[in-house]
Amino acid sequence: MSHVDLDARRLLCPMPVIRLQDQIKTLHTGDTVTVTCTDPGVMNDIPAWSRINGHSVINSEEEEYLYQLTIQVGATP
Amino acid sequence: MSKQYKAVSLVSGGLDSMLASQVIMDQGIHVEGINFFTGFCVEGHTHAIRKQDDKKPKRNNALWVAEQLGMKLHIIDVIEEYKDVLINPKYGYGANMNPCLDCKIFMVKKAHEWIKENDFDFIITGEVIGQRPMSQRKQTMPIIAHQSGADELLLRPLSAKNLPETLPEREGWVDREQLFDFSGRSRKPQIALANELGIDDYAQPAGGCCFLTDASYSNKLVDLWQNRNDKNYEMDDIMMLKVGRHIRPNARFKLIIAREEGECRFMEGYRKEFDHLHCTSHTGPMALIDGKPNSEDLQLAARILARFGKGRSEEQVDVELGLKNGVKRQYSIKPLGSDDIPKEWYL
């Protein structure tokens, strides 16, 4: 299992989702990616995108206008 | 065992594409959504930036639709490729800088490429004849199908009975009799179908789903092009057109002044890309400077900015200029009066 950190600060939705989607295409089932964002919209959009594409948000945190989510890759992309 | 046919649906996040997707899913077709991000899409952007919009839902409607329908959604970044559509539209612009027909052709073309790469069988859209004055007319429907290269693989379920049979209908992959003959600008047929399908929540974007249909946004875009003498743009350029109050005193520069706290916070992130101003003696907004102002322009910029701060009535306020390279300069200036800023400076 591998882990990747993804910086999506200053990007507005849906760009963080697109970056995450593109990153996940390079990963395998069970791998994790932590994405750091400044757009609060990601707190809805990334969980929604993950649910419909079979991935799991295993952690989400919000602090000082920074939003960080960790996603575990589900079905092999 | 019969083949499981697969369609990709162009999902904008509005009701029409939601209905088109649902009626095709109901015929047993495997449908996945595709959503193209051009940079001009009206989604959560300005809501995310502006603090006053805090209470509005920050959902992405295309994602929300996909989740409601239980289908996958592929969001595709087409920002770079879209530049040519916007800068050189073969069929021209609509009321503002919206190249709607070229845009639709481009998106169907991209969807056509996508189905070939992903082994899908056909494309569906929520287009309705007569719904929009430029891209959704009876005469333009075949142009979109032909120019995109999708031809008979493009099915519009909501208006299918008003259009020639497509391959999925002729081959019996979908039953044409169960499709619709909607036309015109009335939303009643769509709302009735939504009720019939049990869809009671859907986005109703005022003014469409694209910033290019907005007159104010289009004016700022044209101003950007004219003053740079170049139509090329970067993502940051078009994002900045959605933010702040834009004031152009002359061709050399314009000011982008934050209107509230959320915009200030957003613009703070651009201090390394733009020279910027803020008032140090009184509270007030920050401003980014776009262009190449001379020293007199910078004095003027400081006076304009001070007009929008708490010190607007003072004889003298202090304003700090921060350059992109980190160098700082101080100005002690008298704020401009409200009548000193001509209306034509506001973009």
Interface residues (C-beta under 8 A of the other chain):
Chain A: R9 R10 L12 C13 P14 M15 V17 I18 Q21 T38 D39 P40 G41 M43 N44 D45 A48 W49 R51 I52 N53 Y65
Chain B: N35 F37 C41 E43 G44 H45 H47 A48 I49 P57 K58 R59 N60 A62 L63 W64 A66 E67 G70 M71 K72 L73 H74 I75 I76 D77 M239 R265 G269
